[in-house]
Amino acid sequence: MPITNEQKEFAAYVVDLMQSIGPVYSKRMFGGFGVFLDGMMFGLIMINTLYLKVDEENLKEFDELGLKPFTYKKKGQEMKLSYYQAPEEAMESMEIMRAWGNRSFGAALRTAARKSRIGNKGKNLENRDTLTL
């Protein structure tokens, strides 16, 4: 499905709204856009809706506001990603978006660190120092 001019304009708006966080940029992906800072994806734009990265530390804030996760269908089954809809007030205020964006960027960093630790378990065992008696 091609990206419309309206979708491109919305992605540009989101990037502008988040500039107080840092050099945020978007990249086309999955029929929408990923939102990145320092090479780390922490937002997802689909059908002119911004979804922000969540983990166990910030999920409660999204749930308390009744914000919905990004979902899609795969082989007839609904799949849920760890990205939740951004609050409406954040979409209208750079200051409010800075707080939500920073927390979501933190969630992305924590998730990447966890995956890195899990992925490195057992690696380089052949390079470990051995004790010989």
DOMIDREN-757839 format. One record per atom (N, C-alpha, C): residue number from 1; atom name; x, y, z. Coordinates in steps of 0.05 Angstrom, whole numbers, plus 32768, in hexadecimal, padded with zeros to 4 digits. Layout:
> pos	site	X	Y	Z
> NUM	CA	X	Y	Z $
...
***
This chain:
> pos	site	X	Y	Z
> 1	N	8011	7FE9	8000 $
> 1	CA	8000	8000	8000 $
> 1	C	8012	8019	8000 $
> 2	N	800E	802B	7FED $
> 2	CA	801F	8043	7FEB $
> 2	C	8019	8056	8002 $
> 3	N	802D	8065	8009 $
> 3	CA	802A	807A	801E $
> 3	C	801E	8093	8011 $
> 4	N	800A	809E	801D $
> 4	CA	7FFD	80B6	8013 $
> 4	C	800C	80CF	801C $
> 5	N	8006	80E5	800E $
> 5	CA	8011	80FF	8016 $
> 5	C	8008	8106	8033 $
> 6	N	7FEF	8100	8039 $
> 6	CA	7FE5	8105	8054 $
> 6	C	7FF5	80F6	8069 $
> 7	N	7FFC	80DD	8064 $
> 7	CA	800C	80CE	8076 $
> 7	C	8028	80D9	8079 $
> 8	N	8034	80E2	8063 $
> 8	CA	804E	80EE	8063 $
> 8	C	804E	8108	8074 $
> 9	N	8039	8118	8070 $
> 9	CA	8036	8131	807F $
> 9	C	8033	812B	809D $
> 10	N	8023	8117	80A4 $
> 10	CA	8020	8110	80C0 $
> 10	C	803A	8107	80CD $
> 11	N	8049	80F6	80BE $
> 11	CA	8063	80ED	80C8 $
> 11	C	8076	8105	80CC $
> 12	N	8076	8119	80BA $
> 12	CA	8086	8131	80BD $
> 12	C	807D	8141	80D5 $
> 13	N	8063	8142	80DA $
> 13	CA	8059	8150	80F1 $
> 13	C	8063	8143	810B $
> 14	N	8061	8128	810C $
> 14	CA	806A	811A	8124 $
> 14	C	8088	811F	8129 $
> 15	N	8098	811E	8114 $
> 15	CA	80B5	8122	8117 $
> 15	C	80BA	813F	8121 $
> 16	N	80AC	8153	8116 $
> 16	CA	80AF	816E	8120 $
> 16	C	80A7	8170	813D $
> 17	N	8091	8163	8144 $
> 17	CA	8086	8164	8160 $
> 17	C	809A	8158	8174 $
> 18	N	80AB	8146	816B $
> 18	CA	80BD	8138	817C $
> 18	C	80DA	8142	817C $
> 19	N	80DF	8158	816E $
> 19	CA	80FA	8162	816C $
> 19	C	8106	816B	8186 $
> 20	N	80F6	8171	819A $
> 20	CA	8101	8178	81B4 $
> 20	C	810D	8160	81C3 $
> 21	N	8107	8148	81BA $
> 21	CA	8114	8130	81C5 $
> 21	C	8130	812D	81BA $
> 22	N	8134	8134	81A1 $
> 22	CA	814E	8131	8194 $
> 22	C	8149	812F	8176 $
> 23	N	815D	8127	8167 $
> 23	CA	815A	8126	8149 $
> 23	C	8149	810E	8141 $
> 24	N	812F	8110	8146 $
> 24	CA	811C	80FA	813F $
> 24	C	8118	80FB	8120 $
> 25	N	8115	80E3	8115 $
> 25	CA	8110	80E1	80F8 $
> 25	C	80FD	80C9	80F4 $
> 26	N	80F1	80C8	80DC $
> 26	CA	80DF	80B2	80D5 $
> 26	C	80EA	80A3	80BD $
> 27	N	80E3	808A	80BC $
> 27	CA	80EA	8079	80A5 $
> 27	C	80D2	8069	809D $
> 28	N	80CE	8067	8083 $
> 28	CA	80B7	8057	8079 $
> 28	C	80BC	8039	807F $
> 29	N	80A7	802D	8089 $
> 29	CA	80A8	8010	808F $
> 29	C	808C	8005	8094 $
> 30	N	8088	7FEC	808D $
> 30	CA	806E	7FDE	8092 $
> 30	C	8055	7FED	8089 $
> 31	N	8057	7FFC	8074 $
> 31	CA	8040	800B	806B $
> 31	C	803B	8025	807B $
> 32	N	804E	802C	808C $
> 32	CA	804C	8044	809D $
> 32	C	8067	804F	80A1 $
> 33	N	806D	8059	80B9 $
> 33	CA	8087	8064	80BF $
> 33	C	8090	805B	80DA $
> 34	N	80AA	8057	80DD $
> 34	CA	80B6	8053	80F7 $
> 34	C	80C1	806E	8100 $
> 35	N	80C0	8074	811A $
> 35	CA	80CA	808D	8125 $
> 35	C	80E3	8086	8135 $
> 36	N	80FA	8093	812F $
> 36	CA	8114	808B	8139 $
> 36	C	8122	80A3	8147 $
> 37	N	8133	809C	815A $
> 37	CA	8146	80AE	8166 $
> 37	C	815F	809E	816B $
> 38	N	8176	80A8	8161 $
> 38	CA	8190	809B	8164 $
> 38	C	818E	807E	815A $
> 39	N	8180	807A	8144 $
> 39	CA	817F	805F	8139 $
> 39	C	816C	804C	8147 $
> 40	N	815E	8055	815C $
> 40	CA	814D	8044	816C $
> 40	C	8130	804B	8166 $
> 41	N	8120	8037	815D $
> 41	CA	8104	803C	8157 $
> 41	C	80F4	803D	8171 $
> 42	N	80E5	8052	8175 $
> 42	CA	80D5	8055	818E $
> 42	C	80B8	805E	8187 $
> 43	N	80B2	8060	816E $
> 43	CA	8097	8068	8166 $
> 43	C	8090	805B	814B $
> 44	N	8076	8059	8146 $
> 44	CA	806C	804C	812E $
> 44	C	8054	805D	8125 $
> 45	N	8054	8064	810C $
> 45	CA	803D	8074	8101 $
> 45	C	802F	8062	80EC $
> 46	N	8016	805C	80F2 $
> 46	CA	8005	804D	80DF $
> 46	C	7FEB	805B	80DC $
> 47	N	7FE2	805F	80C4 $
> 47	CA	7FC9	806C	80BD $
> 47	C	7FC4	8085	80CE $
> 48	N	7FD8	8097	80CD $
> 48	CA	7FD7	80B1	80DB $
> 48	C	7FD2	80AF	80F9 $
> 49	N	7FDC	809A	8105 $
> 49	CA	7FDB	8097	8122 $
> 49	C	7FF8	8091	812B $
> 50	N	8000	809F	8140 $
> 50	CA	801A	809A	814C $
> 50	C	8017	8086	8163 $
> 51	N	8028	8072	8162 $
> 51	CA	802A	805E	8178 $
> 51	C	8046	8060	8184 $
> 52	N	8047	805F	819F $
> 52	CA	8061	8062	81AD $
> 52	C	8069	8048	81BA $
> 53	N	8082	8043	81BC $
> 53	CA	808D	802A	81C7 $
> 53	C	8086	8028	81E5 $
> 54	N	807E	8010	81ED $
> 54	CA	8078	800B	820A $
> 54	C	8088	7FF3	8213 $
> 55	N	808D	7FF2	822D $
> 55	CA	8098	7FDB	823B $
> 55	C	808A	7FDA	8256 $
> 56	N	8094	7FC8	8267 $
> 56	CA	8087	7FC5	8281 $
> 56	C	8089	7FDE	8293 $
> 57	N	809C	7FF0	828D $
> 57	CA	809F	8008	829D $
> 57	C	808C	801E	8296 $
> 58	N	8084	8020	827C $
> 58	CA	8072	8036	8275 $
> 58	C	8057	802E	826B $
> 59	N	8051	8014	8269 $
> 59	CA	8038	800A	825F $
> 59	C	8020	8014	8270 $
> 60	N	8023	8016	828A $
> 60	CA	800E	801E	829C $
> 60	C	8003	803A	8294 $
> 61	N	8015	804C	828D $
> 61	CA	800D	8067	8286 $
> 61	C	7FFA	8067	826E $
> 62	N	7FFF	8056	825A $
> 62	CA	7FEF	8053	8242 $
> 62	C	7FD4	8046	824A $
> 63	N	7FD5	8031	825A $
> 63	CA	7FBD	8023	8262 $
> 63	C	7FAA	8035	8272 $
> 64	N	7FB6	8045	8284 $
> 64	CA	7FA5	8057	8295 $
> 64	C	7F95	806B	8284 $
> 65	N	7FA0	8072	826D $
> 65	CA	7F92	8085	825B $
> 65	C	7F80	8076	8247 $
> 66	N	7F80	805C	8248 $
> 66	CA	7F6F	804C	8235 $
> 66	C	7F7A	804C	8219 $
> 67	N	7F94	8051	8216 $
> 67	CA	7FA0	8051	81FB $
> 67	C	7FA3	8035	81F1 $
> 68	N	7FA0	8031	81D7 $
> 68	CA	7F9F	8017	81CB $
> 68	C	7FBA	8010	81BE $
> 69	N	7FC0	7FF6	81BE $
> 69	CA	7FD9	7FED	81B0 $
> 69	C	7FD5	7FEB	8192 $
> 70	N	7FEB	7FEC	8184 $
> 70	CA	7FEA	7FE7	8167 $
> 70	C	7FE6	7FC9	8163 $
> 71	N	7FD3	7FC2	8153 $
> 71	CA	7FCD	7FA6	814C $
> 71	C	7FCC	7FA3	812E $
> 72	N	7FD0	7F8A	8125 $
> 72	CA	7FCD	7F83	8109 $
> 72	C	7FC5	7F66	8108 $
> 73	N	7FBB	7F5E	80F1 $
> 73	CA	7FB3	7F42	80ED $
> 73	C	7FC9	7F32	80DF $
> 74	N	7FCE	7F1A	80E9 $
> 74	CA	7FE2	7F08	80DC $
> 74	C	7FD5	7EED	80DC $
> 75	N	7FD0	7EE3	80C4 $
> 75	CA	7FC4	7EC8	80C1 $
> 75	C	7FAA	7EC6	80D1 $
> 76	N	7F9A	7EDC	80D0 $
> 76	CA	7F80	7EDD	80DD $
> 76	C	7F81	7EE1	80FB $
> 77	N	7F99	7EE4	8106 $
> 77	CA	7F9C	7EE8	8123 $
> 77	C	7FA5	7F05	8129 $
> 78	N	7F9A	7F12	813D $
> 78	CA	7FA1	7F2D	8144 $
> 78	C	7FBC	7F2D	8153 $
> 79	N	7FCF	7F3C	8149 $
> 79	CA	7FE9	7F3E	8155 $
> 79	C	7FEB	7F5A	8162 $
> 80	N	7FF7	7F5C	8179 $
> 80	CA	7FFA	7F75	8187 $
> 80	C	8018	7F7B	818A $
> 81	N	8020	7F94	8183 $
> 81	CA	803C	7F9D	8186 $
> 81	C	803E	7FAD	81A0 $
> 82	N	8056	7FB1	81A9 $
> 82	CA	805B	7FC1	81C1 $
> 82	C	805D	7FDF	81BB $
> 83	N	8049	7FE8	81AB $
> 83	CA	8046	8004	81A4 $
> 83	C	8029	800C	81AA $
> 84	N	8025	8021	81B9 $
> 84	CA	800B	802A	81C0 $
> 84	C	8006	8046	81B6 $
> 85	N	7FEC	804B	81B0 $
> 85	CA	7FE4	8065	81A5 $
> 85	C	7FEE	807C	81B7 $
> 86	N	7FF8	8091	81AB $
> 86	CA	8001	80A8	81BA $
> 86	C	7FE9	80B7	81C4 $
> 87	N	7FEA	80C3	81DC $
> 87	CA	7FD4	80D3	81E7 $
> 87	C	7FCE	80EB	81D5 $
> 88	N	7FB5	80F2	81D2 $
> 88	CA	7FAC	8108	81C1 $
> 88	C	7FBA	8122	81C9 $
> 89	N	7FBC	8127	81E4 $
> 89	CA	7FC8	8141	81ED $
> 89	C	7FE6	8142	81E5 $
> 90	N	7FF3	812B	81E3 $
> 90	CA	800F	812B	81DB $
> 90	C	8012	8133	81BD $
> 91	N	7FFD	812D	81AE $
> 91	CA	7FFE	8132	8191 $
> 91	C	7FFB	8150	818B $
> 92	N	7FF4	815F	81A0 $
> 92	CA	7FEF	817C	819D $
> 92	C	8002	818D	81AC $
> 93	N	8015	8181	81BA $
> 93	CA	8028	8191	81CA $
> 93	C	8044	8185	81C9 $
> 94	N	8057	8195	81C1 $
> 94	CA	8073	818C	81C0 $
> 94	C	807D	8185	81DC $
> 95	N	8075	8194	81F0 $
> 95	CA	807E	818F	820C $
> 95	C	8073	8174	8216 $
> 96	N	8059	816F	8211 $
> 96	CA	804D	8156	821A $
> 96	C	8059	813F	820A $
> 97	N	805D	8143	81F0 $
> 97	CA	8068	812E	81DF $
> 97	C	8085	8127	81E8 $
> 98	N	8094	813B	81F1 $
> 98	CA	80AF	8136	81F9 $
> 98	C	80AF	8122	8210 $
> 99	N	809D	8125	8223 $
> 99	CA	809C	8112	823A $
> 99	C	8094	80F6	8231 $
> 100	N	8080	80F4	8221 $
> 100	CA	8077	80D9	8217 $
> 100	C	808C	80CD	8205 $
> 101	N	8097	80DD	81F3 $
> 101	CA	80AC	80D3	81E1 $
> 101	C	80C5	80C9	81F0 $
> 102	N	80CD	80D9	8204 $
> 102	CA	80E5	80D0	8214 $
> 102	C	80E0	80B6	8222 $
> 103	N	80C8	80B3	822D $
> 103	CA	80C2	8099	823B $
> 103	C	80C1	8082	8227 $
> 104	N	80B7	8087	820F $
> 104	CA	80B6	8072	81FB $
> 104	C	80D1	806B	81F0 $
> 105	N	80E2	8080	81ED $
> 105	CA	80FE	807B	81E5 $
> 105	C	810C	806A	81FA $
> 106	N	8107	8071	8214 $
> 106	CA	8112	8061	822A $
> 106	C	8109	8044	8228 $
> 107	N	80EF	803F	8222 $
> 107	CA	80E5	8024	821F $
> 107	C	80F4	8016	8208 $
> 108	N	80F9	8024	81F2 $
> 108	CA	8107	8017	81DC $
> 108	C	8123	8010	81E4 $
> 109	N	8131	8022	81F3 $
> 109	CA	814C	801C	81FC $
> 109	C	814C	8004	820F $
> 110	N	8139	8003	8222 $
> 110	CA	8138	7FED	8234 $
> 110	C	8133	7FD2	8226 $
> 111	N	8121	7FD3	8213 $
> 111	CA	811B	7FBB	8203 $
> 111	C	8133	7FB1	81F4 $
> 112	N	8141	7FC4	81E7 $
> 112	CA	8159	7FBC	81D8 $
> 112	C	816F	7FB1	81EB $
> 113	N	8172	7FBD	8202 $
> 113	CA	8186	7FB3	8215 $
> 113	C	817F	7F97	821F $
> 114	N	8165	7F92	8224 $
> 114	CA	815C	7F77	822C $
> 114	C	8161	7F63	8216 $
> 115	N	815B	7F6A	81FD $
> 115	CA	815F	7F58	81E7 $
> 115	C	817D	7F52	81E3 $
> 116	N	818D	7F66	81E8 $
> 116	CA	81AA	7F63	81E5 $
> 116	C	81B5	7F50	81FA $
> 117	N	81AC	7F53	8213 $
> 117	CA	81B4	7F41	8228 $
> 117	C	81AB	7F25	8223 $
> 118	N	8193	7F21	821A $
> 118	CA	8188	7F06	8214 $
> 118	C	8197	7EFA	81FD $
> 119	N	819C	7F0A	81E8 $
> 119	CA	81AA	7F00	81D0 $
> 119	C	81C7	7EF9	81D5 $
> 120	N	81D3	7F05	81E9 $
> 120	CA	81F0	7F00	81EE $
> 120	C	81F5	7EEA	8202 $
> 121	N	81E0	7EDF	820E $
> 121	CA	81E4	7EC9	8221 $
> 121	C	81F0	7EB1	8212 $
> 122	N	8205	7EA7	821E $
> 122	CA	8212	7E8F	8212 $
> 122	C	8226	7E95	81FC $
> 123	N	8227	7EAE	81F2 $
> 123	CA	8239	7EB4	81DD $
> 123	C	8255	7EB7	81E8 $
> 124	N	8269	7EB3	81D8 $
> 124	CA	8285	7EB7	81DE $
> 124	C	828E	7EA5	81F5 $
> 125	N	8281	7E8E	81F9 $
> 125	CA	828A	7E7C	820E $
> 125	C	82A6	7E71	8208 $
> 126	N	82AC	7E6E	81EE $
> 126	CA	82C6	7E64	81E6 $
> 126	C	82DC	7E77	81EC $
> 127	N	82D6	7E90	81F1 $
> 127	CA	82EA	7EA5	81F7 $
> 127	C	82EE	7EAA	8215 $
> 128	N	82DF	7E9B	8225 $
> 128	CA	82E1	7E9F	8242 $
> 128	C	82FC	7E95	824C $
> 129	N	8306	7EA3	8260 $
> 129	CA	831F	7E9A	826D $
> 129	C	8319	7E80	827C $
> 130	N	832C	7E6D	827A $
> 130	CA	8328	7E54	8289 $
> 130	C	833D	7E52	829E $
> 131	N	8336	7E45	82B4 $
> 131	CA	8348	7E41	82CA $
> 131	C	8354	7E25	82C7 $
> 132	N	836D	7E24	82C6 $
> 132	CA	837B	7E0A	82C5 $
> 132	C	8389	7E05	82DF $
> 133	N	8388	7DED	82E7 $
> 133	CA	8396	7DE5	8300 $
> 133	C	83AF	7DD6	82FB $
***
